[in-house]
Amino acid sequence: MSTAVEGRRWLISGRVQGVFFRASTRRQAERLGLTGSATNLSDGRVEVAARGPAEALERLEAWLHKGPTAARVDSVEGFGVDPSDIVESGFQTD
């Protein structure tokens, strides 16, 4: 696995609020060694930002397309971002 740090941001639509999506994302990201955040947006989507090796980010993205059991993911929009714009330690949810 490459150790070069990359940054990515995703907007996830569907039934993704009130179904432990953010907490489950945090657990998945921590398992993959990623840092970042997951935030509920006022329009019902969840925004996820993460930094780490490309392979780990790809695994997180694959998981985001499914989410936790109670979620229904309709779409995932992904964007590359500057990793320095993402928290360097831990994974935050709010």
C-alpha positions in Angstrom: 0.0 0.0 0.0 1.3 3.5 -0.9 2.0 5.8 2.0 1.5 9.0 0.0 -1.2 11.0 1.8 -4.2 12.0 -0.3 -7.4 13.8 0.6 -11.0 13.0 -0.5 -14.4 14.4 0.2 -17.8 12.7 -0.4 -21.4 13.8 -0.3 -23.7 10.9 0.4 -27.4 11.0 -0.3 -30.3 8.7 0.7 -31.5 7.6 4.1 -28.2 8.5 5.8 -29.2 10.6 8.8 -30.5 9.0 12.0 -29.2 5.6 11.0 -25.7 5.8 12.7 -24.1 6.6 9.3 -21.5 9.0 10.8 -20.6 6.7 13.7 -20.2 3.7 11.4 -18.1 5.8 9.0 -15.9 6.8 11.9 -15.3 3.1 12.9 -14.6 2.1 9.3 -12.2 5.0 8.8 -10.4 4.2 12.0 -10.0 0.6 10.9 -8.5 1.8 7.7 -6.1 4.2 9.5 -7.7 7.3 8.0 -8.3 10.7 9.7 -11.1 13.1 8.9 -14.7 13.9 9.7 -18.3 13.0 9.0 -21.0 15.7 9.2 -24.8 15.8 8.8 -25.8 18.5 6.3 -29.0 20.5 6.6 -30.2 19.1 3.2 -30.3 15.5 4.6 -26.9 14.4 3.1 -23.8 13.4 5.0 -20.4 14.9 4.1 -17.4 12.8 4.7 -13.8 14.1 4.4 -10.8 11.8 4.9 -7.1 11.7 4.4 -4.6 8.9 4.1 -3.2 6.4 1.6 -5.1 6.1 -1.7 -5.9 2.4 -1.2 -7.5 3.0 2.2 -9.5 5.9 0.8 -10.8 3.7 -2.0 -11.9 1.1 0.5 -13.7 3.7 2.5 -15.4 5.0 -0.7 -16.6 1.4 -1.5 -18.0 1.1 2.0 -19.8 4.5 1.7 -21.7 3.1 -1.2 -23.3 0.6 1.2 -23.2 2.2 4.6 -24.5 0.7 7.8 -27.4 -1.8 7.7 -30.1 0.7 8.4 -29.0 3.2 5.8 -30.1 3.4 2.2 -27.4 5.1 0.0 -28.8 6.6 -3.2 -25.7 8.4 -4.4 -22.1 9.1 -3.5 -20.3 12.1 -5.1 -16.5 12.1 -4.6 -14.0 14.8 -4.9 -10.2 15.0 -4.5 -9.2 17.7 -2.0 -5.9 19.0 -0.6 -5.1 16.7 2.4 -3.9 19.7 4.4 -7.5 20.8 4.5 -8.5 17.7 6.5 -7.8 17.1 10.2 -4.5 15.3 10.7 -5.4 13.1 13.7 -8.5 11.3 14.7 -11.9 11.1 13.0 -14.5 13.6 14.1 -18.3 13.4 13.9 -20.7 16.2 14.8 
